[in-house]
Amino acid sequence: MKPELDRSYPDAMDTWPVAKLRRDQLHKLRRVLKHAHRGLSFYRERYDKAKIEADAVRNFEDFARLPTFTKRDVLDAIREKKSFRTGMESGAGTDMGVLCMTSGTLGTSFLYLPRRWAEIRGNSLARAYWWAGLRPGMRMLMAAPAWHSLAVQETRVIHRLGVTCVVPWGTFLPRHAGSFLAAITEVKPDFVSIFLPMLYALLAECRRRNLRPADAFQSVQNVLVVGAPMTPLSRAKLREDLGVKDLFEGLGNPEGLTAMECSHHRGHHIFIDCCYVEIIDPGSGAPLAAGKRGNVIVTSLIPHGSVYIRYDTEDLGEILPGLCPCGKTWPLLEVYDRRANAVEVARKEIFPYDVRLCLDKVPELIHIPFALLRGRRAAEVLKLKVQQPMGGGALEILENQLKAQIKETLGLEARIEWTEELPERWKGVAVIDEDNGGRARV
């Protein structure tokens, strides 16, 4: 396939002065806001009710006063209209496009993605994949579900960069890890794009077959993972186990967010050409400065298809202070978890990512699946269910080490329940609600 690249990455936009980036983003924000107020009933009704004129938004401070909304608002609109068309879709019914699903973590909704959206977003994503080492002529294993917007974008990336596409057979549930492993060992791709929980399922399949992961991935140069956050230690361990040159993590959601690591792995550069990101206090809604954790608010800067403006992802994240050593001026974002996965312990809000950091400090527990146990009421002790490492080992010693790490890092007492196996889900296991029949929330 002949690549469409008419320029090399990185280009001048990677290192635009911050002031120029801000001017460009404000221009695009005002453009998409006027477009929405003029032609999209979902926003026109909300802004008219709030007595907000799109033309009155002249700076970022004005923009931060616009109301946010959540996935629940979108789902309510779908139910009310009995249609995926909620008044957020630009060009629906006139432009050729596809209808994609969002994942059901907080409820399933739909996005209308016309050809122009896919072209802009896919061209932008090509830069991200270039950062991760994908080059023309390579063979790339594409592992995004067909119903997800990432598959639409990756199709454009493949066409733009001129790479060969390898698609594994089967769904993205861990029970199909054998098919994914067969594709990697037989077709020998140079580059793998995959959901992180599925990558862990591949490692488990290698163990079941007594196959070294590095042997299975011997053709692979770089791996790009999405779908769950990696800690620094888990990244280092994964890279060592797989024997690849590097391992990159991408951040994103179908509603508009795209962020990607560079080779310094200090955080995820927000793709300022197609999205604007804010961090707000979940209680007051006030904007938070860099280095403060809060809710991640996303605005898509693409005025085509389903348009999301000040969408509260209900994810916990922060804008990292300072510039990246790589020289790119695009701001850095870190996303830790969904707020729905918070567990209150001893008047502290604890997330699975916080606990993962503690497990990773015990070498035998890196990559080991675990889940937080959550009752109906706040607890005084952090309760965990942890899968036993292969080969057993001295569980009492590991338990004491883990409890010590949790005490030192989180200031909490812990109660640990060892289990032979946790449920395998395509998005992993984060929290098990004890008052919900012990079912995992993922």
PAFI-441448 format. One line per 2 residues: number of its first residue (from 1); their letters; for each residue x, y, z of C-alpha. Coordinates in nm, 4 decimals. Layout:
NUM) a) X:Y:Z; ...
***
This chain:
1) mk) 0.0000:0.0000:0.0000; 0.1393:0.3368:-0.1002
3) pe) 0.1622:0.5738:0.2009; -0.0160:0.9091:0.1870
5) ld) 0.2412:1.0885:0.4018; 0.3115:1.4299:0.2589
7) rs) 0.5321:1.5296:0.5503; 0.7552:1.3702:0.8092
9) yp) 0.6946:1.3553:1.1817; 0.7841:1.5278:1.3992
11) da) 0.7035:1.8577:1.2296; 0.6964:2.2202:1.3422
13) md) 0.3596:2.1796:1.5155; 0.5169:1.9471:1.7746
15) tw) 0.7207:2.2369:1.9102; 0.4983:2.5387:1.8527
17) pv) 0.5424:2.8011:2.1283; 0.2851:2.7535:2.4051
19) ak) 0.1265:3.0929:2.3301; 0.0707:2.9890:1.9675
21) lr) -0.0809:2.6580:2.0759; -0.3203:2.8375:2.3071
23) rd) -0.4285:3.0813:2.0353; -0.4916:2.7957:1.7948
25) ql) -0.6956:2.6028:2.0506; -0.9046:2.9054:2.1441
27) hk) -0.9794:2.9697:1.7773; -1.0952:2.6090:1.7306
29) lr) -1.2965:2.6154:2.0543; -1.4874:2.9245:1.9457
31) rv) -1.5448:2.7743:1.6002; -1.6889:2.4468:1.7288
33) lk) -1.8958:2.6288:1.9933; -2.0581:2.8581:1.7361
35) ha) -2.1197:2.5598:1.5107; -2.2890:2.3706:1.7957
37) hr) -2.5009:2.6654:1.9129; -2.6155:2.7323:1.5581
39) gl) -2.6870:2.3799:1.4370; -2.7012:2.1276:1.7245
41) sf) -3.0169:2.1244:1.9362; -2.8528:1.9416:2.2294
43) yr) -2.6270:2.2420:2.2928; -2.8617:2.5166:2.1780
45) er) -3.1221:2.4085:2.4339; -2.8625:2.3803:2.7143
47) yd) -2.6981:2.7137:2.6419; -3.0254:2.8977:2.5907
49) ka) -3.1449:2.7644:2.9258; -2.8223:2.8878:3.0867
51) ki) -2.8573:3.2226:2.9021; -2.5205:3.1791:2.7296
53) ea) -2.4394:3.3279:2.3901; -2.1707:3.1486:2.1922
55) da) -2.0367:3.4801:2.0616; -1.9793:3.5936:2.4224
57) vr) -1.7137:3.3258:2.4772; -1.3934:3.5166:2.4028
59) nf) -1.1328:3.3401:2.6190; -1.0667:3.0194:2.8105
61) ed) -1.2178:3.1650:3.1281; -1.5464:3.2298:2.9481
63) fa) -1.5390:2.8801:2.8034; -1.4903:2.7283:3.1518
65) rl) -1.8280:2.8758:3.2554; -2.0183:2.6628:3.0049
67) pt) -2.2117:2.3758:3.1641; -2.0569:2.0304:3.1571
69) ft) -2.2493:1.7094:3.0955; -2.1902:1.3391:3.1522
71) kr) -2.2635:1.0133:2.9773; -2.5786:0.9877:3.1867
73) dv) -2.7123:1.2991:3.0109; -2.6393:1.1389:2.6736
75) ld) -2.8089:0.8121:2.7720; -3.1134:1.0041:2.8999
77) ai) -3.1355:1.1891:2.5679; -3.1182:0.8604:2.3757
79) re) -3.4011:0.7158:2.5846; -3.6110:1.0302:2.5553
81) kk) -3.5757:1.0520:2.1762; -3.5751:0.6741:2.1237
83) sf) -3.2873:0.7262:1.8841; -2.9100:0.7583:1.8851
85) rt) -2.9653:1.1062:1.7403; -2.9538:1.3289:2.0460
87) gm) -2.8990:1.6616:1.8695; -2.5182:1.6332:1.8964
89) es) -2.4641:1.4921:1.5463; -2.3384:1.7252:1.2782
91) ga) -2.4331:1.6152:0.9273; -2.6159:1.2968:1.0320
93) gt) -2.8328:1.1763:0.7475; -2.6477:1.3758:0.4822
95) dm) -2.2831:1.2697:0.5098; -2.1625:0.9125:0.4642
97) gv) -2.0402:0.7720:0.7911; -2.0533:0.4916:1.0443
99) lc) -2.2275:0.4436:1.3760; -1.9946:0.3347:1.6574
101) mt) -2.0644:0.2199:2.0103; -1.8926:0.3438:2.3227
103) sg) -1.8089:0.0809:2.5823; -2.0652:-0.0096:2.8443
105) tl) -1.8542:0.0714:3.1504; -2.0912:0.3574:3.2354
107) gt) -2.3593:0.2578:2.9843; -2.3516:0.2121:2.6067
109) sf) -2.4071:0.5135:2.3821; -2.3466:0.5737:2.0135
111) ly) -2.1438:0.8111:1.8005; -2.2001:0.9146:1.4418
113) lp) -1.8639:0.9345:1.2658; -1.8701:1.0652:0.9074
115) rr) -1.5873:1.0309:0.6582; -1.4538:1.3799:0.7313
117) wa) -1.4303:1.3019:1.1064; -1.2421:0.9793:1.0362
119) ei) -1.0028:1.1590:0.8025; -0.9162:1.4351:1.0512
121) rg) -0.8950:1.2117:1.3575; -0.7124:0.9347:1.1711
123) ns) -0.4564:1.1747:1.0265; -0.3968:1.3116:1.3757
125) la) -0.3613:0.9600:1.5172; -0.1031:0.8787:1.2498
127) ra) 0.1267:1.1206:1.4314; 0.0737:0.9267:1.7558
129) yw) 0.1582:0.5964:1.5913; 0.4631:0.7537:1.4307
131) wa) 0.5794:0.8594:1.7781; 0.5348:0.4967:1.8856
133) gl) 0.7581:0.3704:1.6046; 0.5138:0.2669:1.3311
135) rp) 0.6691:0.3229:0.9865; 0.5641:0.2700:0.6235
137) gm) 0.6095:-0.0882:0.5094; 0.5666:-0.2404:0.8560
139) rm) 0.3179:-0.5136:0.9409; 0.0828:-0.3992:1.2168
141) lm) -0.1430:-0.6202:1.4259; -0.4622:-0.4170:1.4652
143) aa) -0.6539:-0.5217:1.7737; -0.9328:-0.2668:1.8139
145) pa) -1.2934:-0.3948:1.8293; -1.4774:-0.3166:1.5058
147) wh) -1.7540:-0.1358:1.6976; -1.5070:0.1048:1.8605
149) sl) -1.4076:0.4415:1.7085; -1.0413:0.3408:1.7416
151) av) -1.0941:0.0850:1.4641; -1.2208:0.3633:1.2348
153) qe) -0.9168:0.5761:1.3161; -0.6674:0.2908:1.2869
155) tr) -0.8028:0.2085:0.9423; -0.7130:0.5616:0.8379
157) vi) -0.3699:0.5324:1.0042; -0.2990:0.2131:0.8082
159) hr) -0.3968:0.3813:0.4822; -0.2047:0.7007:0.5560
161) lg) 0.1203:0.5396:0.6697; 0.1130:0.2573:0.4191
163) vt) 0.1373:-0.0412:0.6535; 0.0043:-0.3954:0.6222
165) cv) -0.2829:-0.4795:0.8556; -0.3092:-0.8033:1.0540
167) vp) -0.6464:-0.8651:1.2253; -0.6682:-1.1557:1.4748
169) wg) -0.9669:-1.3851:1.4710; -1.2108:-1.3709:1.7635
171) tf) -1.3529:-1.1186:2.0054; -1.1595:-0.9169:2.2588
173) lp) -1.2448:-1.1348:2.5542; -0.9458:-1.3050:2.7213
175) rh) -1.0730:-1.6477:2.6221; -0.9679:-1.5637:2.2643
177) ag) -0.6080:-1.4877:2.3664; -0.4979:-1.8054:2.1887
179) sf) -0.6114:-1.6640:1.8530; -0.4223:-1.3416:1.9171
181) la) -0.1125:-1.5364:2.0137; -0.1403:-1.7461:1.6977
183) ai) -0.1588:-1.4298:1.4853; 0.1545:-1.2887:1.6483
185) te) 0.3614:-1.6082:1.6261; 0.2538:-1.7042:1.2737
187) vk) 0.2203:-1.3687:1.0942; 0.5087:-1.2037:1.2828
189) pd) 0.4005:-0.8374:1.2913; 0.6510:-0.5555:1.3448
191) fv) 0.4087:-0.3465:1.5504; 0.1246:-0.4419:1.7849
193) si) -0.1626:-0.2152:1.8911; -0.3658:-0.3787:2.1679
195) fl) -0.5790:-0.3250:2.4776; -0.3683:-0.3672:2.7905
197) pm) -0.5940:-0.6268:2.9599; -0.5768:-0.8361:2.6431
199) ly) -0.1977:-0.8105:2.6492; -0.1995:-0.9505:3.0029
201) al) -0.4265:-1.2297:2.8778; -0.1646:-1.3047:2.6104
203) la) 0.1037:-1.3309:2.8793; -0.1179:-1.5725:3.0718
205) ec) -0.1667:-1.7786:2.7532; 0.2111:-1.7911:2.7081
207) rr) 0.2470:-1.9247:3.0620; -0.0153:-2.1909:2.9964
209) rn) 0.1779:-2.3033:2.6887; 0.5156:-2.2811:2.8633
211) lr) 0.6185:-2.0269:2.5977; 0.8467:-1.7316:2.6714
213) pa) 0.6639:-1.4073:2.5800; 0.9863:-1.2765:2.4247
215) da) 0.9844:-1.5752:2.1871; 0.6227:-1.5114:2.0916
217) fq) 0.6939:-1.1384:2.0331; 1.0344:-1.1856:1.8686
219) sv) 0.9247:-1.0110:1.5467; 0.7647:-0.7164:1.7296
221) qn) 0.9626:-0.3944:1.7598; 0.7173:-0.1729:1.9505
223) vl) 0.3857:-0.2229:2.1285; 0.1153:0.0401:2.1730
225) vv) -0.1368:-0.0296:2.4506; -0.4621:0.1441:2.5411
227) ga) -0.7571:0.0792:2.7693; -0.5982:0.0847:3.1164
229) pm) -0.3196:0.2798:3.2881; 0.0280:0.1325:3.3293
231) tp) 0.2464:0.2110:3.6278; 0.6167:0.2824:3.5603
233) ls) 0.7261:-0.0481:3.7134; 0.4660:-0.2524:3.5260
235) ra) 0.5776:-0.0907:3.2016; 0.9403:-0.1812:3.2671
237) kl) 0.8431:-0.5402:3.3501; 0.6237:-0.5723:3.0402
239) re) 0.8998:-0.4398:2.8175; 1.1453:-0.6871:2.9688
241) dl) 0.9070:-0.9832:2.9393; 0.8135:-0.9049:2.5783
243) gv) 1.1681:-0.8237:2.4707; 1.0503:-0.5299:2.2550
245) kd) 1.2328:-0.2032:2.1865; 0.9711:0.0048:2.3632
247) lf) 0.6200:0.0017:2.4999; 0.3930:0.3049:2.4553
249) eg) 0.0628:0.3909:2.6185; -0.2088:0.5853:2.4434
251) lg) -0.4986:0.7633:2.6131; -0.8276:0.8374:2.4514
253) np) -1.1997:0.8027:2.4387; -1.4510:0.7964:2.1521
255) eg) -1.5954:1.1314:2.2613; -1.2858:1.3260:2.1640
257) lt) -0.9777:1.2655:2.3785; -0.6494:1.1700:2.2141
259) am) -0.3236:1.1727:2.4126; -0.0042:0.9826:2.3487
261) ec) 0.3279:0.9143:2.5150; 0.6593:1.0029:2.3601
263) sh) 0.9774:0.8034:2.4191; 1.0411:0.9841:2.7511
265) hr) 0.7233:0.8312:2.9032; 0.6725:1.1295:3.1341
267) gh) 0.3031:1.1577:3.0554; 0.0670:1.1680:2.7580
269) hi) 0.0871:1.4608:2.5194; -0.2636:1.5953:2.4552
271) fi) -0.3300:1.6145:2.0826; -0.4146:1.9839:2.0725
273) dc) -0.5096:1.9678:1.7044; -0.8281:1.7714:1.7787
275) cy) -0.9144:1.8078:2.1486; -0.9069:2.0469:2.4431
277) ve) -0.8743:1.9093:2.7962; -0.9575:2.0670:3.1331
279) ii) -0.9306:1.9318:3.4868; -1.2035:2.0460:3.7258
281) dp) -1.2893:1.9974:4.0893; -1.5658:1.7321:4.0961
283) gs) -1.7516:1.9172:4.3708; -1.7394:2.2832:4.2712
285) ga) -1.6668:2.2465:3.9004; -1.3851:2.5006:3.9322
287) pl) -1.0828:2.4600:3.7004; -0.7783:2.3051:3.8663
289) aa) -0.4182:2.4041:3.8057; -0.1548:2.1677:3.6679
291) gk) -0.0521:1.9056:3.9236; -0.3999:1.8833:4.0838
293) rg) -0.6152:1.5734:4.0394; -0.9753:1.6147:3.9320
295) nv) -1.2324:1.5167:3.6706; -1.1151:1.5103:3.3097
297) iv) -1.3263:1.7378:3.0857; -1.2929:1.6902:2.7099
299) ts) -1.3990:1.9053:2.4159; -1.3677:1.7753:2.0617
301) li) -1.2348:2.0383:1.8220; -1.3680:1.8535:1.5151
303) ph) -1.7007:2.0057:1.3990; -1.8121:1.6861:1.2253
305) gs) -2.0154:1.3907:1.3445; -2.0998:1.3583:1.7146
307) vy) -1.9691:1.6763:1.8778; -1.8789:1.6724:2.2488
309) ir) -1.8258:2.0081:2.4250; -1.7177:2.0154:2.7917
311) yd) -1.7911:1.6469:2.8340; -1.7184:1.5195:3.1859
313) te) -1.5577:1.1815:3.1275; -1.5883:1.1026:3.5007
315) dl) -1.2243:0.9943:3.4886; -0.9684:1.0993:3.7486
317) ge) -0.6682:1.2747:3.5991; -0.4327:1.5697:3.6049
319) il) -0.2385:1.7958:3.3731; 0.1270:1.7443:3.4587
321) pg) 0.3290:2.0605:3.5286; 0.6255:2.1614:3.3168
323) lc) 0.7377:2.0706:2.9674; 0.8495:1.7289:2.8456
325) pc) 1.2240:1.6708:2.7947; 1.1456:1.5592:2.4378
327) gk) 1.0920:1.9230:2.3377; 0.7276:1.8837:2.2365
329) tw) 0.5179:2.1669:2.3774; 0.1863:1.9832:2.3809
331) pl) 0.0599:1.9624:2.7427; 0.0977:1.6377:2.9356
333) le) -0.1976:1.4463:3.0777; -0.2217:1.1498:3.3140
335) vy) -0.5471:0.9601:3.3682; -0.5602:0.7201:3.6623
337) dr) -0.9031:0.5608:3.6770; -1.2778:0.6068:3.6559
339) ra) -1.4390:0.7822:3.9478; -1.6879:0.4959:3.9576
341) na) -1.4006:0.2759:4.0779; -1.3302:0.4852:4.3878
343) ve) -1.3451:0.3080:4.7232; -1.3715:0.5107:5.0443
345) va) -1.1422:0.3771:5.3165; -1.0718:0.5585:5.6443
347) rk) -1.2112:0.8818:5.4924; -0.9762:0.8555:5.1947
349) ei) -1.0714:0.8079:4.8315; -0.8705:0.5122:4.7000
351) fp) -0.8449:0.4046:4.3350; -0.7154:0.0780:4.1861
353) yd) -0.4198:0.2661:4.0330; -0.3068:0.3730:4.3813
355) vr) -0.3103:0.0108:4.4963; -0.1408:-0.1106:4.1779
357) lc) 0.1548:0.1132:4.2643; 0.1824:-0.0716:4.5968
359) ld) 0.1633:-0.4191:4.4418; 0.4297:-0.3294:4.1889
361) kv) 0.6755:-0.2548:4.4684; 0.6664:-0.6252:4.5545
363) pe) 0.8504:-0.7880:4.2588; 0.6526:-1.1128:4.2758
365) li) 0.3244:-0.9185:4.2463; 0.3989:-0.7102:3.9361
367) hi) 0.1272:-0.7903:3.6755; -0.0633:-1.0040:3.9274
369) pf) -0.4415:-0.9394:3.8951; -0.6230:-0.7944:4.1953
371) al) -0.9503:-0.6262:4.2851; -1.0659:-0.3860:4.5511
373) lr) -1.3572:-0.5094:4.7638; -1.6215:-0.2449:4.8250
375) gr) -1.9095:-0.2644:5.0697; -2.2170:-0.0466:5.0933
377) ra) -2.0574:0.1617:5.3662; -1.7157:0.3235:5.3906
379) ae) -1.4572:0.0926:5.5471; -1.1733:0.1514:5.7883
381) vl) -0.9557:-0.1215:5.6339; -0.8629:-0.1612:5.2661
383) kl) -0.9829:-0.5017:5.1491; -0.8187:-0.6684:4.8486
385) kv) -0.8613:-0.9895:4.6573; -0.5284:-1.0850:4.4964
387) qq) -0.4616:-1.3688:4.2555; -0.1915:-1.6051:4.3789
389) pm) 0.1336:-1.5860:4.1818; 0.2125:-1.8910:3.9739
391) gg) 0.4138:-2.1419:4.1718; 0.2515:-2.0377:4.4958
393) ga) 0.5431:-1.9097:4.6997; 0.5435:-1.7892:5.0560
395) le) 0.2092:-1.6083:5.0565; 0.2487:-1.4993:5.4164
397) il) 0.5739:-1.3192:5.3340; 0.4224:-1.1565:5.0231
399) en) 0.1161:-1.0528:5.2223; 0.3257:-0.8858:5.4897
401) ql) 0.5327:-0.7044:5.2269; 0.2214:-0.5804:5.0487
403) ka) 0.0570:-0.4656:5.3719; 0.3734:-0.2751:5.4600
405) qi) 0.3745:-0.1015:5.1204; 0.0069:-0.0052:5.1526
407) ke) 0.0669:0.1312:5.5002; 0.3692:0.3316:5.3884
409) tl) 0.2213:0.4628:5.0635; -0.1486:0.5047:5.1416
411) gl) -0.1444:0.5193:5.5215; -0.4005:0.2381:5.5433
413) ea) -0.4332:-0.0999:5.7075; -0.5107:-0.3767:5.4597
415) ri) -0.6859:-0.7120:5.4623; -0.5794:-0.9440:5.1791
417) ew) -0.7682:-1.2432:5.0443; -0.5739:-1.4712:4.8116
419) te) -0.7575:-1.6437:4.5296; -0.6534:-1.8931:4.2627
421) el) -0.8111:-1.6920:3.9831; -1.0006:-1.3667:3.9288
423) pe) -1.2684:-1.3331:3.6592; -1.1171:-1.2577:3.3189
425) rw) -1.2859:-0.9615:3.1516; -1.1828:-0.7725:2.8411
427) kg) -1.1329:-0.4596:3.0505; -0.9912:-0.6333:3.3542
429) va) -1.1263:-0.6423:3.7090; -1.1113:-0.3216:3.9094
431) vi) -1.3691:-0.3336:4.1893; -1.5903:-0.6076:4.3306
433) de) -1.9024:-0.4841:4.5053; -1.9615:-0.7163:4.7981
435) dn) -2.3246:-0.6074:4.8279; -2.3865:-0.6821:4.4599
437) gg) -2.3525:-1.0559:4.4795; -1.9748:-1.0298:4.4544
439) ra) -1.9934:-0.9240:4.0884; -1.7024:-0.7272:3.9524
441) rv) -1.7430:-0.3735:3.8326; -1.5254:-0.3203:3.5241
***
